[in-house]
Amino acid sequence: MSVIRIGSRESLLAVRQSELVMEAMRALCPGVELELVTMKTTGDKILDRTLDQVGGKGLFVRELDAALLEGRVDITVHSLKDLPMETHPELPVVAFPRRADPRDVLVLPEGAAELDRTKPIGCASRRRALQLERLFPGLEVRPVRGNVQTRLRKLDSGEYGALVLASAGLCRLGLEGRIARYFSTEEMLPAAGQGILAVQTRRDAPAWLEGLNDPDARDCALAERAFVRVLDGGCSSPVAAYAVIEGEELLLTGMDETGRRQTIRGSRQEAEALGSRLGARIKEEKCHG
């Protein structure tokens, strides 16, 4: 192909993430001609309801999938946590670039030094809400939608006492200065794939794109997504998973919709099987009470 067209949501964060992948592509294949094609997805248009009320995070990828299938773009770049657990069979994910910081963070209003407990904490997922209720008992947790800039405007205008966002997104936007507190992964287990980008293509894509793949990110992604898939943890579910590579081993922590956690350790070569095994174990325990 003469020009490789990269499909992206039109938000600033999505564009920045696509640009990071494009930079890596140019490093892999100097001289390659790239074109960024942005589009607004259904998930970007519906902002007055939470994701579970309008069909989940698959709303962020449908238009991009259609553009790939119809040949209007050649590659799409996603935040992995926005990808449905079951992807289109003709649109493989060929690469998981190196993972950014997977942690969630607390963001206070501009100029604030401490959390105003008289106002709600805003977050966009049931996963975060479930864990926030344990970290800040008694505080109201209220949904917040929109891109990062929209959420920050709502925070700074006084609608919320704080927001919980992903560190990776803020740092990619150069907004790490807004971070008031990093939550450890023990305090708040990340969403499956948080901090990882996914490069999706058609089956006729050039093989060299696999060079974008980071082995650690790939193995963590496979384990985390397999766990969530077994528990039927769609994008609106509070199910969470986080894997860490330790040499040739992988340590996976999974959380079900009640907030209960379990871990499993094994060979990183069996990353996906480990995720499935941990999910099946938790599922079986739930069935037996």
Buried (B, 14 or more C-beta within 10 A) or exposed (E): EEEBBBBBBBBBBBBBBBBBBBEBBEEEBEEBEBEBBEBEBBBBEBEEEBBBEBBBBBBBBBBBBBBBEEEEBBBBBBBBBBBBBEBBEEBBBBBBBBBBBBBBBBBBBEEBEEBBEEBBBBBBBBBBBBBBBEBBEEBBBBBBBBBBEEBBEBBBEEBBBBBBBBBBBBBBBEBEEBBBEBBEBEBBBBBBBBBBBBBBBBEEBBEEBBBBBBEBBBBBBBBBBBBBBBBEBBBBBBBBBBBBBEEEEBBBBBBBBEBEBBEBEBEBEBBBBBBBBBBBBBBEEEEEE
